[in-house]
């Protein structure tokens, strides 16, 4: 059982990788993202929303805890890395959690560089949890005989 939950976290990392690669050059240089980067980030948010919906609809009760833990670990290490100036800790977590959503800066404008990684992590977490809530409410509305 724990293996499937670990696989779920591994899947989240794999889903982020193409978006990380796409947004990496613009994010590292601090340049404004182009519209294609914004679209890619919105696609990632929609994927997180959809995956949350599917997990809620299929009543995967582990999803909110593990998904929240995934994002909370990232935010924790980003904050600790920034506050303690431990860039060896900060950089990998910013790359994994914030850079895939860097294209959102195209729509929101540049905020302070210390804030956008946390905002992007909150957007990613919120998309998954909202999707889960919608899917779970749909699961509960199904015919009780189908729900088992």
Protein Blocks (a to p, Z undefined) as FASTA:
>chain_A
ZZmmmmmmmmmmmmmmmmmmmmmmmmmnopacdfklmmmmmmmmmmmmmmmmmmmmnopa
klmmmmmmmmmmmmmmmmmmmmnopaklmmmmmmmmmmmmmmmmmmnopadfklmmmmmm
mmmmmmmmmmmmmmmmmmmmpcfklmZZ
